[in-house]
């Protein structure tokens, strides 16, 4: 009995330590298709930006002011398109960063339907978009806007489910 209690205590301590670094998450929406689909089970690195800044292409989960149907805060998952100092614009279905057209093979349709005038990303903010551009509430929408780095929960780093897609999530 004493050994059982010891084993359980060790397991609890290890579990708590692991959860300080990673956060398991289930994707609930379809805004990141085809990269991530509904019900994908992923792990977030909660410490990813402790020693360096967010990077273009990172897939992040962040807090928003949006509410779920049950009244709770809605977390969103999106890809970082622009970092502080970048100038982002969208014209004729193409996203431009610092005047250069982005090659975005990860997007659902291969184009972005909405046009957007040039905006410069301020310090401590990032510009995010879903990979399923026609079905994504993201930085183009005033209800989300640019994301403060302090609102980032973590960087998506690993997909556990579905099992046939298990592996690291690479920046593209």
N, C-alpha and C positions, 0 to 999 in steps of 0.2 A: 504494500500500500504506500509506503514511504517513497519507493522508487517511482511509482505512478505519479505522485504529487510533484516530485522533482522533475519528471519528464514533462508534465503539463506546464509547470512554471517556466521551464526553459523554452517550450514551444510558444508560450504567450509572450515572453520577452523577445524572442526572435521575431515573432509576428509584428509586434509593436515597432521594433527597430526597422524591419523591412518597410512598413507602412510610412515611415518617416521619409523614405526615398522614392517609393513608387505608389501610384494610386491606380487600382484596377477600375476600369470604366467600360460601360456598354454604350455603343453608338446607338442613339435613338432616332435619328433623322436620316434623310437621304441627300443632304446637301454636300457631302464629300464623295459621292459616287463619281467615278468608278473606283477611286482609291480605297474608300471605306464604305461598307454597306450597313444598313440597319442590322442591329443585333451582333455586329462584330464586337468581340471582347478584346480590349486593348489595355496596355499598361502605359501610364504616364510617368515620366521622370519629373518628380516634384522639385528636384535640385538642379535641373538642367541649366537654369539661368543664374545660378548662384555665383559662378565664376566667369561667365561670359554672357554677352548680350544675345537676344534672339536673332536668328539668322533668316534670310530669305529662304523660303521653301519649307521651313519647319511647320509641322502640323501641331497646333496648340489647342488646348481647352482653356476657356476663360469665362469669368463671371460677366453677366450682363444685367441690365435693368429689366429685361423681358421676364415675363412670368409664365409659368406653365398653367395648364387648366386648373390644377389644384391650388394655385396661388403661390407656389414656391418659385424661387429664383431659377431661371433657365440658364444652364451652362451651354455654351456653343463650342463646336469644334470646327476649325478653319485652318487654311494654309496662309502663312505670312507671305505677302507679296511685296511689301515695302517696309523698310526700317527707317529710323530717324535720318532726315536729310534727303531721302529719296523723293523724287517727283513722279507721281503716278497720274496717268490719264488713260482713257478708253475712247477709241474712235474706230468706227466701222468694224466692230467686233474684235478688235485687237487691243490688248493691254500693253501700255508703254510704261517703262520704268526708266527715268532719266533720259527720255527721248529715244530709247531703243525698244523695238517690239520684242515682247517676251515670246519665247518658244515654250508652249505649255502642253506637252503631250499627256499630262495627267487630267486634263479637263474632260468633262463628259461629252460635250458637243464640238469642242475645238474652237469655240468662239465665245465672246461675251456680248450679249445682246444690247446692253445699255451703254450709251455714251456718257463720258464724264470729263469735265474740264480738268486741267492740270491742278493738282493739289500737292503741297509739300508736306511730308510727314514731320511733325514736330518732335522735339526731344522727348524721350520716354514714352513714345507711342509707336504702334505698328499698324499697318494697313493689312487687313485680312480678307480673303475671299474663299468661298467654297469651291470645290472642284466641279460641282454640278451648278454652274453659274446661273442657269435659268431658274433654279429652284433653291436659291441660297439667300438668306438674310445675313448680310455681312457689312463690311465697312462702307459699302456704297449706300447703305440704308441709314438714314439719320437716327433710327431707333437703336442702332448698334454703333455706328461711327468708328473712328480709330480707337484702338484698344490700348489703354494704359498698361505698361509692362507690369505694374503692380496688380493687375487683374488676372494675370495669367496663372492658371492652376498648375499647368505642367505641359511638357512636350510629349506628344505621342511617339513612343519609341519601339513598341513591340505589339504584334497582333497574336493573340493566343487562339482565337476562334473566329472563323471556322478553321478546323484543324488542317484542311488542305491548303490554307493560306497562311499558316503559322510562320512567323519570322519577323525580322526587323523591318521597321517602316523607314525607308530611306528618304532623305530630302531630295527633291527633284528640281 
